[in-house]
Amino acid sequence: MQADKKKITRLLKTARGQMDGILKMVEEDRYCIDISQQLMATEAILNKANKEILTAHLKCCVADAKSDEEKEAKIDELVSMLGKILK
């Protein structure tokens, strides 16, 4: 993985902390909208981490592919992943 590991780790630890908070909110029967807002905030952090990883993949793995065939395969992988994300 070529992405900034410190940045990715920080984002994922933040998301994990938010998930712990959301679980506590559910256990405490907190207001549904408040729980939903925290879920959306967590999704945003996970999306940001995924964007960082995919950007690094494009800049490093795809750009550094040794052959046109390898590059095409990596581009196909990325297109497939984007299809899943945008679904």
Jmol script that loads the backbone (N, CA, C; Angstrom):
load data "model"
ATOM      1  N   MET A   1       0.852  -1.180   0.000  1.00  0.00           N
ATOM      2  CA  MET A   1       0.000   0.000   0.000  1.00  0.00           C
ATOM      3  C   MET A   1       0.891   1.235   0.000  1.00  0.00           C
ATOM      4  N   GLN A   2       0.623   2.155  -0.898  1.00  0.00           N
ATOM      5  CA  GLN A   2       1.460   3.340  -1.044  1.00  0.00           C
ATOM      6  C   GLN A   2       0.859   4.590  -0.387  1.00  0.00           C
ATOM      7  N   ALA A   3      -0.358   4.476   0.141  1.00  0.00           N
ATOM      8  CA  ALA A   3      -1.001   5.632   0.777  1.00  0.00           C
ATOM      9  C   ALA A   3      -0.269   5.983   2.076  1.00  0.00           C
ATOM     10  N   ASP A   4      -0.464   7.200   2.540  1.00  0.00           N
ATOM     11  CA  ASP A   4       0.132   7.675   3.786  1.00  0.00           C
ATOM     12  C   ASP A   4      -0.448   6.862   4.951  1.00  0.00           C
ATOM     13  N   LYS A   5       0.335   5.940   5.479  1.00  0.00           N
ATOM     14  CA  LYS A   5      -0.156   5.017   6.505  1.00  0.00           C
ATOM     15  C   LYS A   5      -0.585   5.736   7.780  1.00  0.00           C
ATOM     16  N   LYS A   6       0.133   6.776   8.164  1.00  0.00           N
ATOM     17  CA  LYS A   6      -0.246   7.527   9.368  1.00  0.00           C
ATOM     18  C   LYS A   6      -1.617   8.169   9.187  1.00  0.00           C
ATOM     19  N   LYS A   7      -1.842   8.747   8.018  1.00  0.00           N
ATOM     20  CA  LYS A   7      -3.119   9.401   7.738  1.00  0.00           C
ATOM     21  C   LYS A   7      -4.256   8.382   7.713  1.00  0.00           C
ATOM     22  N   ILE A   8      -4.024   7.259   7.034  1.00  0.00           N
ATOM     23  CA  ILE A   8      -5.048   6.219   6.944  1.00  0.00           C
ATOM     24  C   ILE A   8      -5.341   5.651   8.330  1.00  0.00           C
ATOM     25  N   THR A   9      -4.301   5.394   9.098  1.00  0.00           N
ATOM     26  CA  THR A   9      -4.480   4.864  10.451  1.00  0.00           C
ATOM     27  C   THR A   9      -5.282   5.826  11.322  1.00  0.00           C
ATOM     28  N   ARG A  10      -4.958   7.112  11.232  1.00  0.00           N
ATOM     29  CA  ARG A  10      -5.692   8.114  12.013  1.00  0.00           C
ATOM     30  C   ARG A  10      -7.168   8.133  11.631  1.00  0.00           C
ATOM     31  N   LEU A  11      -7.442   8.109  10.332  1.00  0.00           N
ATOM     32  CA  LEU A  11      -8.832   8.122   9.873  1.00  0.00           C
ATOM     33  C   LEU A  11      -9.587   6.882  10.349  1.00  0.00           C
ATOM     34  N   LEU A  12      -8.955   5.718  10.243  1.00  0.00           N
ATOM     35  CA  LEU A  12      -9.629   4.483  10.644  1.00  0.00           C
ATOM     36  C   LEU A  12      -9.833   4.408  12.156  1.00  0.00           C
ATOM     37  N   LYS A  13      -8.875   4.903  12.918  1.00  0.00           N
ATOM     38  CA  LYS A  13      -9.055   4.926  14.375  1.00  0.00           C
ATOM     39  C   LYS A  13     -10.169   5.889  14.773  1.00  0.00           C
ATOM     40  N   THR A  14     -10.264   7.004  14.057  1.00  0.00           N
ATOM     41  CA  THR A  14     -11.362   7.943  14.315  1.00  0.00           C
ATOM     42  C   THR A  14     -12.703   7.286  14.011  1.00  0.00           C
ATOM     43  N   ALA A  15     -12.785   6.588  12.880  1.00  0.00           N
ATOM     44  CA  ALA A  15     -14.027   5.901  12.516  1.00  0.00           C
ATOM     45  C   ALA A  15     -14.372   4.832  13.553  1.00  0.00           C
ATOM     46  N   ARG A  16     -13.359   4.095  14.026  1.00  0.00           N
ATOM     47  CA  ARG A  16     -13.597   3.082  15.050  1.00  0.00           C
ATOM     48  C   ARG A  16     -14.137   3.716  16.328  1.00  0.00           C
ATOM     49  N   GLY A  17     -13.565   4.848  16.717  1.00  0.00           N
ATOM     50  CA  GLY A  17     -14.062   5.563  17.897  1.00  0.00           C
ATOM     51  C   GLY A  17     -15.494   6.024  17.717  1.00  0.00           C
ATOM     52  N   GLN A  18     -15.806   6.500  16.526  1.00  0.00           N
ATOM     53  CA  GLN A  18     -17.177   6.918  16.255  1.00  0.00           C
ATOM     54  C   GLN A  18     -18.129   5.730  16.318  1.00  0.00           C
ATOM     55  N   MET A  19     -17.707   4.583  15.789  1.00  0.00           N
ATOM     56  CA  MET A  19     -18.557   3.392  15.841  1.00  0.00           C
ATOM     57  C   MET A  19     -18.825   2.968  17.282  1.00  0.00           C
ATOM     58  N   ASP A  20     -17.800   3.047  18.130  1.00  0.00           N
ATOM     59  CA  ASP A  20     -18.003   2.741  19.548  1.00  0.00           C
ATOM     60  C   ASP A  20     -19.028   3.687  20.159  1.00  0.00           C
ATOM     61  N   GLY A  21     -18.940   4.955  19.786  1.00  0.00           N
ATOM     62  CA  GLY A  21     -19.905   5.941  20.277  1.00  0.00           C
ATOM     63  C   GLY A  21     -21.312   5.668  19.763  1.00  0.00           C
ATOM     64  N   ILE A  22     -21.426   5.249  18.521  1.00  0.00           N
ATOM     65  CA  ILE A  22     -22.734   4.941  17.939  1.00  0.00           C
ATOM     66  C   ILE A  22     -23.348   3.731  18.644  1.00  0.00           C
ATOM     67  N   LEU A  23     -22.539   2.712  18.903  1.00  0.00           N
ATOM     68  CA  LEU A  23     -23.048   1.542  19.631  1.00  0.00           C
ATOM     69  C   LEU A  23     -23.578   1.941  20.998  1.00  0.00           C
ATOM     70  N   LYS A  24     -22.867   2.830  21.685  1.00  0.00           N
ATOM     71  CA  LYS A  24     -23.306   3.313  22.988  1.00  0.00           C
ATOM     72  C   LYS A  24     -24.619   4.090  22.851  1.00  0.00           C
ATOM     73  N   MET A  25     -24.731   4.893  21.792  1.00  0.00           N
ATOM     74  CA  MET A  25     -25.966   5.645  21.556  1.00  0.00           C
ATOM     75  C   MET A  25     -27.146   4.697  21.359  1.00  0.00           C
ATOM     76  N   VAL A  26     -26.937   3.614  20.609  1.00  0.00           N
ATOM     77  CA  VAL A  26     -27.998   2.629  20.373  1.00  0.00           C
ATOM     78  C   VAL A  26     -28.383   1.968  21.688  1.00  0.00           C
ATOM     79  N   GLU A  27     -27.385   1.567  22.469  1.00  0.00           N
ATOM     80  CA  GLU A  27     -27.648   0.930  23.758  1.00  0.00           C
ATOM     81  C   GLU A  27     -28.411   1.851  24.704  1.00  0.00           C
ATOM     82  N   GLU A  28     -28.184   3.145  24.585  1.00  0.00           N
ATOM     83  CA  GLU A  28     -28.841   4.136  25.450  1.00  0.00           C
ATOM     84  C   GLU A  28     -30.168   4.629  24.872  1.00  0.00           C
ATOM     85  N   ASP A  29     -30.587   4.041  23.751  1.00  0.00           N
ATOM     86  CA  ASP A  29     -31.847   4.441  23.093  1.00  0.00           C
ATOM     87  C   ASP A  29     -31.885   5.925  22.777  1.00  0.00           C
ATOM     88  N   ARG A  30     -30.800   6.438  22.238  1.00  0.00           N
ATOM     89  CA  ARG A  30     -30.722   7.847  21.877  1.00  0.00           C
ATOM     90  C   ARG A  30     -31.605   8.138  20.672  1.00  0.00           C
ATOM     91  N   TYR A  31     -31.814   9.396  20.393  1.00  0.00           N
ATOM     92  CA  TYR A  31     -32.675   9.866  19.313  1.00  0.00           C
ATOM     93  C   TYR A  31     -32.156   9.366  17.967  1.00  0.00           C
ATOM     94  N   CYS A  32     -33.063   8.817  17.177  1.00  0.00           N
ATOM     95  CA  CYS A  32     -32.715   8.176  15.898  1.00  0.00           C
ATOM     96  C   CYS A  32     -31.935   9.108  14.966  1.00  0.00           C
ATOM     97  N   ILE A  33     -32.348  10.344  14.865  1.00  0.00           N
ATOM     98  CA  ILE A  33     -31.680  11.287  13.961  1.00  0.00           C
ATOM     99  C   ILE A  33     -30.249  11.529  14.401  1.00  0.00           C
ATOM    100  N   ASP A  34     -30.017  11.605  15.702  1.00  0.00           N
ATOM    101  CA  ASP A  34     -28.649  11.787  16.208  1.00  0.00           C
ATOM    102  C   ASP A  34     -27.771  10.591  15.839  1.00  0.00           C
ATOM    103  N   ILE A  35     -28.327   9.390  15.960  1.00  0.00           N
ATOM    104  CA  ILE A  35     -27.584   8.182  15.583  1.00  0.00           C
ATOM    105  C   ILE A  35     -27.287   8.206  14.088  1.00  0.00           C
ATOM    106  N   SER A  36     -28.274   8.555  13.301  1.00  0.00           N
ATOM    107  CA  SER A  36     -28.104   8.601  11.850  1.00  0.00           C
ATOM    108  C   SER A  36     -27.026   9.605  11.457  1.00  0.00           C
ATOM    109  N   GLN A  37     -27.007  10.759  12.097  1.00  0.00           N
ATOM    110  CA  GLN A  37     -25.988  11.767  11.790  1.00  0.00           C
ATOM    111  C   GLN A  37     -24.589  11.241  12.089  1.00  0.00           C
ATOM    112  N   GLN A  38     -24.443  10.510  13.186  1.00  0.00           N
ATOM    113  CA  GLN A  38     -23.140   9.948  13.528  1.00  0.00           C
ATOM    114  C   GLN A  38     -22.733   8.852  12.539  1.00  0.00           C
ATOM    115  N   LEU A  39     -23.710   8.073  12.075  1.00  0.00           N
ATOM    116  CA  LEU A  39     -23.427   7.069  11.048  1.00  0.00           C
ATOM    117  C   LEU A  39     -22.939   7.726   9.763  1.00  0.00           C
ATOM    118  N   MET A  40     -23.584   8.818   9.367  1.00  0.00           N
ATOM    119  CA  MET A  40     -23.156   9.518   8.149  1.00  0.00           C
ATOM    120  C   MET A  40     -21.763  10.110   8.313  1.00  0.00           C
ATOM    121  N   ALA A  41     -21.456  10.615   9.497  1.00  0.00           N
ATOM    122  CA  ALA A  41     -20.120  11.165   9.748  1.00  0.00           C
ATOM    123  C   ALA A  41     -19.067  10.059   9.658  1.00  0.00           C
ATOM    124  N   THR A  42     -19.388   8.888  10.174  1.00  0.00           N
ATOM    125  CA  THR A  42     -18.467   7.755  10.110  1.00  0.00           C
ATOM    126  C   THR A  42     -18.273   7.301   8.669  1.00  0.00           C
ATOM    127  N   GLU A  43     -19.356   7.241   7.910  1.00  0.00           N
ATOM    128  CA  GLU A  43     -19.262   6.884   6.492  1.00  0.00           C
ATOM    129  C   GLU A  43     -18.362   7.871   5.749  1.00  0.00           C
ATOM    130  N   ALA A  44     -18.477   9.154   6.075  1.00  0.00           N
ATOM    131  CA  ALA A  44     -17.660  10.173   5.413  1.00  0.00           C
ATOM    132  C   ALA A  44     -16.178   9.943   5.685  1.00  0.00           C
ATOM    133  N   ILE A  45     -15.836   9.577   6.907  1.00  0.00           N
ATOM    134  CA  ILE A  45     -14.437   9.318   7.246  1.00  0.00           C
ATOM    135  C   ILE A  45     -13.934   8.081   6.508  1.00  0.00           C
ATOM    136  N   LEU A  46     -14.747   7.028   6.466  1.00  0.00           N
ATOM    137  CA  LEU A  46     -14.348   5.814   5.752  1.00  0.00           C
ATOM    138  C   LEU A  46     -14.199   6.092   4.257  1.00  0.00           C
ATOM    139  N   ASN A  47     -15.088   6.902   3.704  1.00  0.00           N
ATOM    140  CA  ASN A  47     -14.977   7.275   2.289  1.00  0.00           C
ATOM    141  C   ASN A  47     -13.696   8.059   2.024  1.00  0.00           C
ATOM    142  N   LYS A  48     -13.339   8.931   2.960  1.00  0.00           N
ATOM    143  CA  LYS A  48     -12.111   9.709   2.809  1.00  0.00           C
ATOM    144  C   LYS A  48     -10.888   8.790   2.830  1.00  0.00           C
ATOM    145  N   ALA A  49     -10.891   7.818   3.737  1.00  0.00           N
ATOM    146  CA  ALA A  49      -9.782   6.864   3.793  1.00  0.00           C
ATOM    147  C   ALA A  49      -9.709   6.062   2.496  1.00  0.00           C
ATOM    148  N   ASN A  50     -10.850   5.633   1.997  1.00  0.00           N
ATOM    149  CA  ASN A  50     -10.880   4.867   0.754  1.00  0.00           C
ATOM    150  C   ASN A  50     -10.378   5.707  -0.418  1.00  0.00           C
ATOM    151  N   LYS A  51     -10.752   6.971  -0.448  1.00  0.00           N
ATOM    152  CA  LYS A  51     -10.287   7.871  -1.510  1.00  0.00           C
ATOM    153  C   LYS A  51      -8.765   7.995  -1.476  1.00  0.00           C
ATOM    154  N   GLU A  52      -8.210   8.138  -0.289  1.00  0.00           N
ATOM    155  CA  GLU A  52      -6.749   8.239  -0.150  1.00  0.00           C
ATOM    156  C   GLU A  52      -6.059   6.980  -0.679  1.00  0.00           C
ATOM    157  N   ILE A  53      -6.603   5.830  -0.331  1.00  0.00           N
ATOM    158  CA  ILE A  53      -6.010   4.562  -0.755  1.00  0.00           C
ATOM    159  C   ILE A  53      -6.114   4.393  -2.263  1.00  0.00           C
ATOM    160  N   LEU A  54      -7.281   4.692  -2.818  1.00  0.00           N
ATOM    161  CA  LEU A  54      -7.456   4.539  -4.264  1.00  0.00           C
ATOM    162  C   LEU A  54      -6.649   5.562  -5.053  1.00  0.00           C
ATOM    163  N   THR A  55      -6.496   6.756  -4.520  1.00  0.00           N
ATOM    164  CA  THR A  55      -5.669   7.771  -5.174  1.00  0.00           C
ATOM    165  C   THR A  55      -4.215   7.310  -5.218  1.00  0.00           C
ATOM    166  N   ALA A  56      -3.727   6.785  -4.099  1.00  0.00           N
ATOM    167  CA  ALA A  56      -2.358   6.275  -4.055  1.00  0.00           C
ATOM    168  C   ALA A  56      -2.196   5.098  -5.016  1.00  0.00           C
ATOM    169  N   HIS A  57      -3.211   4.255  -5.112  1.00  0.00           N
ATOM    170  CA  HIS A  57      -3.167   3.117  -6.036  1.00  0.00           C
ATOM    171  C   HIS A  57      -3.027   3.617  -7.473  1.00  0.00           C
ATOM    172  N   LEU A  58      -3.806   4.608  -7.809  1.00  0.00           N
ATOM    173  CA  LEU A  58      -3.756   5.152  -9.167  1.00  0.00           C
ATOM    174  C   LEU A  58      -2.397   5.786  -9.461  1.00  0.00           C
ATOM    175  N   LYS A  59      -1.898   6.576  -8.529  1.00  0.00           N
ATOM    176  CA  LYS A  59      -0.632   7.285  -8.736  1.00  0.00           C
ATOM    177  C   LYS A  59       0.579   6.367  -8.716  1.00  0.00           C
ATOM    178  N   CYS A  60       0.497   5.295  -7.955  1.00  0.00           N
ATOM    179  CA  CYS A  60       1.668   4.415  -7.827  1.00  0.00           C
ATOM    180  C   CYS A  60       1.503   3.121  -8.613  1.00  0.00           C
ATOM    181  N   CYS A  61       0.542   2.320  -8.216  1.00  0.00           N
ATOM    182  CA  CYS A  61       0.416   0.978  -8.802  1.00  0.00           C
ATOM    183  C   CYS A  61       0.066   1.022 -10.289  1.00  0.00           C
ATOM    184  N   VAL A  62      -0.890   1.854 -10.644  1.00  0.00           N
ATOM    185  CA  VAL A  62      -1.296   1.923 -12.047  1.00  0.00           C
ATOM    186  C   VAL A  62      -0.227   2.633 -12.868  1.00  0.00           C
ATOM    187  N   ALA A  63       0.254   3.753 -12.372  1.00  0.00           N
ATOM    188  CA  ALA A  63       1.252   4.525 -13.115  1.00  0.00           C
ATOM    189  C   ALA A  63       2.558   3.761 -13.288  1.00  0.00           C
ATOM    190  N   ASP A  64       2.895   2.911 -12.322  1.00  0.00           N
ATOM    191  CA  ASP A  64       4.162   2.178 -12.373  1.00  0.00           C
ATOM    192  C   ASP A  64       4.049   0.808 -13.040  1.00  0.00           C
ATOM    193  N   ALA A  65       2.887   0.487 -13.572  1.00  0.00           N
ATOM    194  CA  ALA A  65       2.724  -0.816 -14.238  1.00  0.00           C
ATOM    195  C   ALA A  65       3.777  -0.947 -15.341  1.00  0.00           C
ATOM    196  N   LYS A  66       4.385  -2.105 -15.433  1.00  0.00           N
ATOM    197  CA  LYS A  66       5.517  -2.304 -16.338  1.00  0.00           C
ATOM    198  C   LYS A  66       5.127  -2.526 -17.793  1.00  0.00           C
ATOM    199  N   SER A  67       3.945  -3.060 -18.013  1.00  0.00           N
ATOM    200  CA  SER A  67       3.522  -3.312 -19.395  1.00  0.00           C
ATOM    201  C   SER A  67       2.122  -2.726 -19.612  1.00  0.00           C
ATOM    202  N   ASP A  68       1.771  -2.556 -20.868  1.00  0.00           N
ATOM    203  CA  ASP A  68       0.433  -2.064 -21.190  1.00  0.00           C
ATOM    204  C   ASP A  68      -0.634  -3.035 -20.695  1.00  0.00           C
ATOM    205  N   GLU A  69      -0.334  -4.315 -20.779  1.00  0.00           N
ATOM    206  CA  GLU A  69      -1.278  -5.336 -20.322  1.00  0.00           C
ATOM    207  C   GLU A  69      -1.503  -5.235 -18.812  1.00  0.00           C
ATOM    208  N   GLU A  70      -0.425  -5.070 -18.061  1.00  0.00           N
ATOM    209  CA  GLU A  70      -0.522  -4.926 -16.608  1.00  0.00           C
ATOM    210  C   GLU A  70      -1.274  -3.635 -16.249  1.00  0.00           C
ATOM    211  N   LYS A  71      -0.962  -2.562 -16.956  1.00  0.00           N
ATOM    212  CA  LYS A  71      -1.634  -1.284 -16.713  1.00  0.00           C
ATOM    213  C   LYS A  71      -3.139  -1.423 -16.977  1.00  0.00           C
ATOM    214  N   GLU A  72      -3.484  -2.075 -18.080  1.00  0.00           N
ATOM    215  CA  GLU A  72      -4.893  -2.288 -18.430  1.00  0.00           C
ATOM    216  C   GLU A  72      -5.612  -3.097 -17.346  1.00  0.00           C
ATOM    217  N   ALA A  73      -4.953  -4.114 -16.818  1.00  0.00           N
ATOM    218  CA  ALA A  73      -5.542  -4.935 -15.755  1.00  0.00           C
ATOM    219  C   ALA A  73      -5.778  -4.105 -14.493  1.00  0.00           C
ATOM    220  N   LYS A  74      -4.831  -3.256 -14.160  1.00  0.00           N
ATOM    221  CA  LYS A  74      -4.977  -2.416 -12.964  1.00  0.00           C
ATOM    222  C   LYS A  74      -6.073  -1.371 -13.162  1.00  0.00           C
ATOM    223  N   ILE A  75      -6.187  -0.841 -14.349  1.00  0.00           N
ATOM    224  CA  ILE A  75      -7.257   0.108 -14.652  1.00  0.00           C
ATOM    225  C   ILE A  75      -8.612  -0.591 -14.550  1.00  0.00           C
ATOM    226  N   ASP A  76      -8.691  -1.820 -15.063  1.00  0.00           N
ATOM    227  CA  ASP A  76      -9.936  -2.588 -14.964  1.00  0.00           C
ATOM    228  C   ASP A  76     -10.321  -2.839 -13.509  1.00  0.00           C
ATOM    229  N   GLU A  77      -9.313  -3.135 -12.665  1.00  0.00           N
ATOM    230  CA  GLU A  77      -9.565  -3.313 -11.229  1.00  0.00           C
ATOM    231  C   GLU A  77     -10.158  -2.045 -10.619  1.00  0.00           C
ATOM    232  N   LEU A  78      -9.559  -0.923 -10.971  1.00  0.00           N
ATOM    233  CA  LEU A  78     -10.008   0.357 -10.435  1.00  0.00           C
ATOM    234  C   LEU A  78     -11.419   0.689 -10.909  1.00  0.00           C
ATOM    235  N   VAL A  79     -11.701   0.461 -12.165  1.00  0.00           N
ATOM    236  CA  VAL A  79     -13.034   0.700 -12.715  1.00  0.00           C
ATOM    237  C   VAL A  79     -14.063  -0.179 -11.994  1.00  0.00           C
ATOM    238  N   SER A  80     -13.707  -1.438 -11.755  1.00  0.00           N
ATOM    239  CA  SER A  80     -14.597  -2.345 -11.038  1.00  0.00           C
ATOM    240  C   SER A  80     -14.881  -1.835  -9.624  1.00  0.00           C
ATOM    241  N   MET A  81     -13.827  -1.372  -8.956  1.00  0.00           N
ATOM    242  CA  MET A  81     -13.988  -0.839  -7.591  1.00  0.00           C
ATOM    243  C   MET A  81     -14.867   0.402  -7.606  1.00  0.00           C
ATOM    244  N   LEU A  82     -14.656   1.285  -8.565  1.00  0.00           N
ATOM    245  CA  LEU A  82     -15.490   2.493  -8.652  1.00  0.00           C
ATOM    246  C   LEU A  82     -16.941   2.127  -8.910  1.00  0.00           C
ATOM    247  N   GLY A  83     -17.172   1.087  -9.701  1.00  0.00           N
ATOM    248  CA  GLY A  83     -18.534   0.621  -9.925  1.00  0.00           C
ATOM    249  C   GLY A  83     -19.216   0.191  -8.631  1.00  0.00           C
ATOM    250  N   LYS A  84     -18.461  -0.461  -7.763  1.00  0.00           N
ATOM    251  CA  LYS A  84     -19.008  -0.889  -6.455  1.00  0.00           C
ATOM    252  C   LYS A  84     -19.265   0.321  -5.556  1.00  0.00           C
ATOM    253  N   ILE A  85     -18.371   1.276  -5.592  1.00  0.00           N
ATOM    254  CA  ILE A  85     -18.501   2.462  -4.741  1.00  0.00           C
ATOM    255  C   ILE A  85     -19.698   3.319  -5.185  1.00  0.00           C
ATOM    256  N   LEU A  86     -19.872   3.469  -6.481  1.00  0.00           N
ATOM    257  CA  LEU A  86     -20.912   4.356  -7.012  1.00  0.00           C
ATOM    258  C   LEU A  86     -22.265   3.676  -7.157  1.00  0.00           C
ATOM    259  N   LYS A  87     -22.370   2.462  -6.733  1.00  0.00           N
ATOM    260  CA  LYS A  87     -23.596   1.681  -6.842  1.00  0.00           C
ATOM    261  C   LYS A  87     -24.708   2.206  -5.994  1.00  0.00           C
TER     262      LYS A  87
END
end "model"
wireframe off; spacefill off
backbone 0.3
color backbone group
